Amino acid sequence: MKNLFVIFFGMMTIAQAEITLRQYNDRYCYDGDTCYVTVDGANTKIRLLELDTPEISKPKCAAELELGLTARDYINTRIENAQTIEFKTDYELDWFGRTLSYLIIDGDDISAELVKNNLGVVYKKGSKMDWCQE
């Protein structure tokens, strides 16, 4: 496995913790917007900010599942081939207890990259993308 340089920094300096990506079931990210990490020695997950990707656990149609798997594979491949990985977070948690964070891979905001490649949309609270529209 390639050596990954992990850089972490908080947008606010009130709380800082060491965050590193970890593999689970041979993947770094469960789907396009949720990744496995270790924060100060505790295994947990991050939820990528400004991103909503298709569901793979409970998709509403085959097209959503296929696009969700594509988004998941895209982000995992980017991580596997990364020279540098950074987290930008203020350590807030979402409803499910995941740390909200930006993930920067080789200088690129992965949320913006997935949106640009039509593998996700910018997250809007209270609004869910219908990935099954034709």
Secondary structure, DSSP 8 states (H G I E B T S, - for coil): ----EEEEEESSSS----EEE--BTTBSBSSSSEEEEEETTEEEEEEETT-B---SSS-SSHHHHHHHHHHHHHHHHHHHT-SEEEEEE---B-TTS-EEEEEEETTEEHHHHHHHTTS-B--BTTB---TT--
